[in-house]
Amino acid sequence: MPIEILMPALSPTMEEGTLAKWLVKEGDTVSSGDLLAEIETDKATMEFEAVDEGVIGKIMVEEGSEGVKVNTVIAVLLEDGESADDLGSAKAAPKADAPKEEAKAAPQAKATDSKASDTATPEAAAAPPASKGGDGKRIFASPLARRIAADKGVDLAQVSGSGPHGRIVKADVEGLSASDTPKAAASKPAEASDAPKAAMASGPSASAVAKMYEGRDYEEVKLDGMRKTIAARLTEAKQTVPHFYLRRDIHLDELLAFRATLNKQLEARGVKLSVNDFIIKACANALQQVPDANAVWAGDRILKLTPSDVAVAVAIEGGLFTPVLQDAHHKSLSALSSEMKDLATRARDRKLAPHEYQGGSFAISNLGMFGIDNFDAVINPPHGAILAVGAGVKKPVVGKDGELAVATVMSVTLSVDHRVIDGALGAELLNAIKDNLENPMAMLA
C-alpha cells in the first residue's frame, strides 16, 4: 500500500506551514534520512527527512504552497513492487483539528543551518511518528508498520521495535497476528491544540473592519505563520498570565567605565562587549542568587530550574525570536557576547533550530537602543518573568553626600507572573539584578 507523507509539525506551535521547496521529484528513489523538502514554520525554515524508503509516486502539494495544514498529505511514496496504479488507494489526510500527539509526531527534521542541525534534537522534531499505548507511553512506528498492525489487529504497545531509537518498522509486525499481542486498553483521546484559536478571531471580523475603511486607501498585509503565532501567544499571555510590574532605576557609570577598560584589553581578540552582554550576565547571576525566582509555570505545578537559561528578544523582519542562552551563569562575558551575536544573526536569517529558541525561565527585552526610556514587556509563557530594559540617559541625581550630580541612569521594568513569583520575591530578584549591574566587577568573581 502506498505510504502517505504528511505535513509535519516542526515546532510545538505549528498548525500550518509553507512548503517552500521540494528537494525531490516524482520518480526519485528515497531512503530513510534523505531530505525531501524545505518547510517554513512559524519560526524557521526546516529540512524535512524521509522515514521510509521507496519511490516518490506523486507530489500532492506544489512547492511555494502556503497555509498547508499539519497532517495534510503532501506526497505519496510507493514501496517496492508498487506502481502508479496503486496511487488510487492513498487516502486523504486530516487537514484540521488533528490530535495533538499526531501533530507533534513528525518525521525527523533539522535546521537548514549546519551548525544548528549538528546538535538539534528538539521535542517537536522527534524522528518517528508516535501515538500512545494504554499505559500512556509514546509508541514510535513507521506509517507502514501502523497500517500492517491495524490490518492484523496487532497491539503496537506490545511490540519491540528494531528500528532507530526503538522505532517499530515493517519487519517487526509482518509475522505477527492479533493473538501474539494482548489488546491494550484504549488510550485517552489526545487533547486539542494548545494554541488559542480564538485569539485570531477576537474583536470585530475582518470584513467588519474592512467595511469601516471603505473609500480609504490602505494596503492589506497577509499574516504569515510567525505573526499569527505572535498574535495568539501574546493574546494568551495577557489573558491568562496575572502580570504585575516592578520598576527600578540603575546607575550605569561604573559599568560603562568597566566595559571601556575590558573592551580595550579585548580589542586584540576582536571582542567588543555591549551593555546588553552585562545585562544578560547580571540576570543569569541574579537567578542563581535568588533561586526561587528561577522558575516557570507548568499548568498545575511550578518547575524550579537549576541552571540560568536566559532568553533574549531579537527583532527580525515581521516579528521576533527569543533565542535562549543556556547555562549563562557559567559563561564569561566574552562567551556570552559571541554566542548572542551568533544567535541573533541566525535568528534574523530564520536559521535557528527549535531547541535554540525554546525553554528558559527568564527573558530580556531591550528597547533602550531605540531610545525608549521605559516600557512594560509581556511575559512569554511559561517564563516566570521578563525584564524590559530602557535607554541609559544622563540625569541629575542626588549623591550619597546629598550633593546634586549627573549620572547615567537606565530604567528597567520587571514583568512577573504572580502564579510563580510573589511581590517580595520579585523585588529580591530585581534588586539582585540592580546590584550586579551597579557592581559589575563582582560578577566576574
For each residue, the residues with C-beta under 8 A, 3 or more apart:
1: 79 82 86 89 144 147
2: 57 76 77 78 79 82 86 87 89 90
3: 52 54 76 77 78 79 143 144
4: 73 75 76 77 90 91 93 143
5: 36 50 73 74 75 76 77 107
6: 70 71 72 73 74 93
7: 16 17 19 39 61 68 69 70 71 72 73 74 93
8: 39 48 70 106 107 109
9: 12 14 15 70 103 104 105 106 124
10: 14 17 39 41 46 48 106 109 124 125 354
11: 14 41 42 43 44 122 124 354
12: 9 104 123 124 194 354 358
13: 42 43 194 195 229 232 233
14: 9 10 11 17 41 42 70 103 124 225
15: 9 69 70 103 193 195
16: 7 67 68 69 70 225
17: 7 10 14 39 40 41 42 68 70 225
18: 39 40 64 65 66 67 68 225
19: 7 22 37 39 61 62 63 64 65 68 74
20: 37 38 39 40 45 63 64
21: 37 38 63
22: 19 25 36 37 59 63
23: 35 36 37 38 47
24: 28 30 34 35 36 37 56
25: 22 28 56 59
26: 56 57 58 59
27: 55 56
28: 24 25 55 56
29: 53 54 55 56
30: 24 34 36 50 53 54 55 56 77
31: 34 50 53
32: 49 50 51 52 53 164
33: 49 50 108
34: 24 30 31 49 50
35: 23 24 47 48 49 50
36: 5 22 23 24 30 48 49 50 75
37: 19 20 21 22 23 24 47 48 63 74
38: 20 21 23 45 46 47 48 112
39: 7 8 10 17 18 19 20 45 46 47 48 109
40: 17 18 20 44 45 46 225 350
41: 10 11 14 17 44 45 46 225
42: 11 13 14 17 224 225 226 228 229
43: 11 13 225 226 229 321 350 352 354 357
44: 11 40 41 111 350 351 352 353 354
45: 20 38 39 40 41 111 112 350 351
46: 10 38 39 40 41 109 110 111 112 125
47: 23 35 37 38 39 109 110 111 112 117
48: 8 10 35 36 37 38 39 107 109
49: 32 33 34 35 36 107 108 109 110
50: 5 30 31 32 33 34 35 36 53 77 107
51: 32 107 108 127 128 129 142 143
52: 3 32 77 79 142 143 144
53: 29 30 31 32 50 79
54: 3 29 30 57 77 78 79 80 82
55: 27 28 29 30 77 78 82
56: 24 25 26 27 28 29 30 59 75 76 77 78
57: 2 26 54 75 76 77 78 82 84 86 87
58: 26 75 76 84 87 90
59: 22 25 26 56 62 74 75
60: 73 74 75 76
61: 7 19 65 68 72 73 74 75
62: 19 59 65
63: 19 20 21 22 37
64: 18 19 20
65: 18 19 61 62 68
66: 18
67: 16 18
68: 7 16 17 18 19 61 65 72 74
69: 7 15 16 72 95 96 98
70: 6 7 8 9 14 15 16 17 98 103
71: 6 7 93 94 95 98 102 103
72: 6 7 61 68 69 93 94 95
73: 4 5 6 7 60 61 76 90 91 92 93
74: 5 6 7 19 37 59 60 61 68
75: 4 5 36 56 57 58 59 60 61
76: 2 3 4 5 56 57 58 60 73 87 90
77: 2 3 4 5 30 50 52 54 55 56 57
78: 2 3 54 55 56 57 82 83 84 86 87
79: 1 2 3 52 53 54 82 144
80: 54
81:
82: 1 2 54 55 57 78 79 86
83: 78 86
84: 57 58 78 87
85: 88
86: 1 2 57 78 82 83 89
87: 2 57 58 76 78 84 90
88: 85
89: 1 2 86
90: 2 4 58 73 76 87
91: 4 73
92: 73 95
93: 4 6 7 71 72 73
94: 71 72 97 98
95: 69 71 72 92
96: 69
97: 94 192 193
98: 69 70 71 94 102 103 193
99: 102 103 189 190 191
100: 103 104 190 191 192 193 194
101: 104 105 130 131 132 138 190
102: 71 98 99 105 129 131 190
103: 9 14 15 70 71 98 99 100 106 193
104: 9 12 100 101 123 124 126 130
105: 9 101 102 126 128 129 130 131
106: 8 9 10 103 109 124 125 126 129
107: 5 8 48 49 50 51 127 128 129
108: 33 49 51 125 126 127 128
109: 8 10 39 46 47 48 49 106 125
110: 46 47 49 116 117 120 125 353
111: 44 45 46 47 116 117 120 351 352 353
112: 38 45 46 47 117 351
113: 116 117 346 349 351 352 353
114: 117 118
115: 118 119 342 346
116: 110 111 113 119 120 346 351 352 353 356
117: 47 110 111 112 113 114 120 353
118: 114 115
119: 115 116 353 355
120: 110 111 116 117 125 353 354 355 356
121: 125 355
122: 11 125 126 353 354 355 358
123: 12 104 126 354 358
124: 9 10 11 12 14 104 106 354
125: 10 46 106 108 109 110 120 121 122 353 354
126: 104 105 106 108 122 123 130 140
127: 51 107 108 140 164 165 167
128: 51 105 107 108 140 141 142 163 164 165 167
129: 51 102 105 106 107 140 141 142 143 146
130: 101 104 105 126 138 139 140 141
131: 101 102 105 138 139 141 156 187
132: 101 136 137 138 139 187 188 190
133: 136 137 138 139 155 156 157 184 187
134: 157 184 185 186 187
135: 157 184
136: 132 133 187 188
137: 132 133 157
138: 101 130 131 132 133
139: 130 131 132 133 156 157 168
140: 126 127 128 129 130 161 163 165 166 167 168
141: 128 129 130 131 145 146 149 156 159 161 167 168 169
142: 51 52 128 129 145 146 163 167 168 169 170
143: 3 4 51 52 129 146 147
144: 1 3 52 79 147 148 169 170
145: 141 142 148 149 156 168 169 170 172 173
146: 129 141 142 143 149 150 156
147: 1 143 144 150 151
148: 144 145 151 152 154 170 173 174
149: 141 145 146 152 153 154 155 156 159 168 173 176
150: 146 147 153 154
151: 147 148
152: 148 149 173 176 177 178
153: 149 150 177 178 183
154: 148 149 150 158 159 173 176 177 178 180 181
155: 133 149 158 159 178 181 182 183 184
156: 131 133 139 141 145 146 149 159 168 173
157: 133 134 135 137 139 181 184
158: 154 155 180 181 182 184
159: 141 149 154 155 156 168 172 173 176 181
160: 166 168 172
161: 140 141 166 167 168 169 172
162: 168 169 171 172
163: 128 140 142 166 167 168 169 172
164: 32 127 128 167
165: 127 128 140
166: 140 160 161 163
167: 127 128 140 141 142 161 163 164
168: 139 140 141 142 145 149 156 159 160 161 162 163 172 173
169: 141 142 144 145 161 162 163 172
170: 142 144 145 148 173 174
171: 162 174
172: 145 159 160 161 162 163 168 169 176
173: 145 148 149 152 154 156 159 168 170 176
174: 148 170 171
175:
176: 149 152 154 159 172 173 180 181
177: 152 153 154 180
178: 152 153 154 155 181 183
179:
180: 154 158 176 177
181: 154 155 157 158 159 176 178
182: 155 158
183: 153 155 178
184: 133 134 135 155 157 158 187
185: 134
186: 134
187: 131 132 133 134 136 184
188: 132 136
189: 99
190: 99 100 101 102 132
191: 99 100 194
192: 97 100
193: 15 97 98 100 103 197
194: 12 13 100 191
195: 13 15 199 229 232 233
196: 199 232 235 236 239
197: 193 200 201 232
198: 201 202
199: 195 196 202 231 232 235 236
200: 197 228 231 232
201: 197 198 205
202: 198 199 235
203: 209
204: 208 209
205: 201 208 209
206: 209 210
207: 210 211
208: 204 205 211 212
209: 203 204 205 206 212 213
210: 206 207 213 214
211: 207 208 214
212: 208 209
213: 209 210 216 218
214: 210 211
215:
216: 213
217:
218: 213
219:
220:
221:
222:
223: 227 228 231
224: 42 227 228 318
225: 14 16 17 18 40 41 42 43 228 229
226: 42 43 229 230 318 319
227: 223 224 230 231 318 319
228: 42 200 223 224 225 231 232
229: 13 42 43 195 225 226 232 233
230: 226 227 233 234 319 320
231: 199 200 223 227 228 234 235
232: 13 195 196 197 199 200 228 229 235 236
233: 13 195 229 230 236 237 380 381
234: 230 231 237 238 378
235: 196 199 202 231 232 238 239
236: 196 199 232 233 239 240 381
237: 233 234 240 241 378 379 380 381
238: 234 235 241 243 378
239: 196 235 236
240: 236 237 381
241: 237 238 297 379 381 417 419
242: 417 418 419
243: 238 376 378 379 415 416 417 418
244: 415 416 418 423 426
245: 376 413 414 415 416
246: 413 414 416 423 426 427 430
247: 374 411 412 413 414
248: 411 412 414 430 431 434
249: 409 410 411 412
250: 409 410 411 412 433 434 437 438
251: 254 397 407 408 409 438
252: 255 256 275 392 407 408 409 410 437 438
253: 256 257 407 408
254: 251 257 258 438 439 440
255: 252 258 259 275 278 437 438 440
256: 252 253 259 260 275 392 408
257: 253 254 260 261
258: 254 255 261 262 440 441
259: 255 256 262 263 273 275 278 440
260: 256 257 263 264
261: 257 258 264 265
262: 258 259 265 266 273 333
263: 259 260 266 267 271 272 273
264: 260 261 267
265: 261 262
266: 262 263 269 270 271 272 273 334
267: 263 264 270 271 272
268:
269: 266 334
270: 266 267
271: 263 266 267 334 337 338
272: 263 266 267 337
273: 259 262 263 266 277 278 333 334 337
274: 277 278 337
275: 252 255 256 259 278 279 368 392
276: 279 280 312 340 364 366 389
277: 273 274 280 281 333 336 337 340
278: 255 259 273 274 275 281 282 333 437 440 443
279: 275 276 282 283 364 366 387 389 437
280: 276 277 283 284 310 312 325 328 336 340 364
281: 277 278 284 285 328 329 331 333 336 436 443
282: 278 279 285 286 433 436 437 440 443
283: 279 280 286 287 308 310 328 362 364 387 433
284: 280 281 287 288 308 310 325 328 329 331
285: 281 282 288 289 308 329 432 436 443
286: 282 283 289 290 293 429 432 433 436
287: 283 284 290 291 293 294 305 308 310 329 361 362 429
288: 284 285 291 294 308 329
289: 285 286 432
290: 286 287 293 294 425 428 429 432
291: 287 288 294 304
292: 295 304 421 425
293: 286 287 290 384 385 421 425 426 428 429
294: 287 288 290 291 304 305 306 308 361 362 384
295: 292 302 303 304 305 361 384 420 421
296: 302 303 305 361 382 383 384 420
297: 241 302 381 382 384 417 419 420
298: 301 302 303 382
299:
300:
301: 298
302: 295 296 297 298 419 420
303: 295 296 298 382
304: 291 292 294 295
305: 287 294 295 296 308 309 361
306: 294
307: 326 327 329 330
308: 283 284 285 287 288 294 305 327 328 329 361 362
309: 305 324 325 326 327 328 359 360 361 362
310: 280 283 284 287 324 325 328 360 362 363 364
311: 322 323 324 325 357 359 360 362 363 364 380 383
312: 276 280 322 323 325 340 343 344 363 364 366
313: 320 321 322 363 364 365 366 377
314: 320 321 322 323 343 344 347 348
315: 320
316: 319 320 321 347 348 350
317: 348
318: 224 226 227
319: 226 227 230 316
320: 230 313 314 315 316
321: 43 313 314 316 347 352 357
322: 311 312 313 314 357 360 363 380
323: 311 312 314 340 343 344 347 352 356 357
324: 309 310 311 356 357 358 359 360
325: 280 284 309 310 311 312 328 331 336 339 340 343
326: 307 309 359 360
327: 307 308 309 330 331
328: 280 281 283 284 308 309 310 325 331 336
329: 281 284 285 287 288 307 308
330: 307 327
331: 281 284 325 327 328 335 336 339
332: 335 336
333: 262 273 277 278 281 336 337 443 444
334: 266 269 271 273 337 338
335: 331 332 338 339
336: 277 280 281 325 328 331 332 333 339 340
337: 271 272 273 274 277 333 334 340 341
338: 271 334 335 341 342
339: 325 331 335 336 342 343
340: 276 277 280 312 323 325 336 337 343 344
341: 337 338 344 345
342: 115 338 339 345 346
343: 312 314 323 325 339 340 346 347 352 356
344: 312 314 323 340 341 347 348
345: 341 342 348 349
346: 113 115 116 342 343 349 351 352 356
347: 314 316 321 323 343 344 350 351 352 357
348: 314 316 317 344 345
349: 113 345 346
350: 40 43 44 45 316 347
351: 44 45 111 112 113 116 346 347
352: 43 44 111 113 116 321 323 343 346 347 356 357
353: 44 110 111 113 116 117 119 120 122 125 356
354: 10 11 12 43 44 120 122 123 124 125 357 358
355: 119 120 121 122 358 359
356: 116 120 323 324 343 346 352 353
357: 43 311 321 322 323 324 347 352 354
358: 12 122 123 324 354 355
359: 309 311 324 326 355
360: 309 310 311 322 324 326 363 383
361: 287 294 295 296 305 308 309 383 384
362: 283 287 294 308 309 310 311 383 384 385 386 387
363: 310 311 312 313 322 360 377 379 380 383 385 386 387
364: 276 279 280 283 310 311 312 313 386 387 389
365: 313 377 386 387 388 389
366: 276 279 312 313 369 389
367: 370 372 375 388 389 390 391
368: 275 371 372 389 390 391 392 410
369: 366 391
370: 367 391
371: 368 391
372: 367 368 375 390 391
373: 390 391 393 411
374: 247 388 390 411 412 413
375: 367 372 388 390 413
376: 243 245 388 413 415
377: 313 363 365 386 387 388 413 415
378: 234 237 238 243 386 415
379: 237 241 243 363 383 384 385 386 415 416 417
380: 233 237 311 322 363 383 386
381: 233 236 237 240 241 297 417
382: 296 297 298 303
383: 296 311 360 361 362 363 379 380 386 417
384: 293 294 295 296 297 361 362 379 416 417 420 421
385: 293 362 363 379 414 415 416 417 420 421 426 429
386: 362 363 364 365 377 378 379 380 383 414 415
387: 279 283 362 363 364 365 377 412 413 414 415 433
388: 365 367 374 375 376 377 412 413 414 415
389: 276 279 364 365 366 367 368 410 412
390: 367 368 372 373 374 375 410 411 412 413
391: 367 368 369 370 371 372 373 410
392: 252 256 275 368 408 409 410
393: 373 408 409 410
394: 406 407 408 409
395: 406 407 408 409
396: 404 405 406
397: 251 404 405 406 407 409
398: 402 403 404 405
399: 402 403 404 405
400:
401:
402: 398 399
403: 398 399
404: 396 397 398 399
405: 396 397 398 399
406: 394 395 396 397
407: 251 252 253 394 395 397
408: 251 252 253 256 392 393 394 395
409: 249 250 251 252 392 393 394 395 397
410: 249 250 252 368 389 390 391 392 393 437
411: 247 248 249 250 373 374 390
412: 247 248 249 250 374 387 388 389 390 430 433 434
413: 245 246 247 374 375 376 377 387 388 390
414: 245 246 247 248 385 386 387 388 426 429 430 433
415: 243 244 245 376 377 378 379 385 386 387 388
416: 243 244 245 246 379 384 385 420 421 423 426
417: 241 242 243 297 379 381 383 384 385 420 421
418: 242 243 244 421 422 423
419: 241 242 297 302
420: 295 296 297 302 384 385 416 417
421: 292 293 295 384 385 416 417 418 425 426 429
422: 418 425 426
423: 244 246 416 418 426 427
424: 427 428
425: 290 292 293 421 422 428 429
426: 244 246 293 385 414 416 421 422 423 429 430
427: 246 423 424 430 431
428: 290 293 424 425 431 432
429: 286 287 290 293 385 414 421 425 426 432 433
430: 246 248 412 414 426 427 433 434
431: 248 427 428 434 435
432: 285 286 289 290 428 429 435 436
433: 250 282 283 286 387 412 414 429 430 436 437
434: 248 250 412 430 431 437 438
435: 431 432 438 439
436: 281 282 285 286 432 433 439 440 442 443
437: 250 252 255 278 279 282 410 433 434 440
438: 250 251 252 254 255 434 435
439: 254 435 436 442 443
440: 254 255 258 259 278 282 436 437 443 444
441: 258 444 445
442: 436 439 445
443: 278 281 282 285 333 436 439 440
444: 333 440 441
445: 441 442
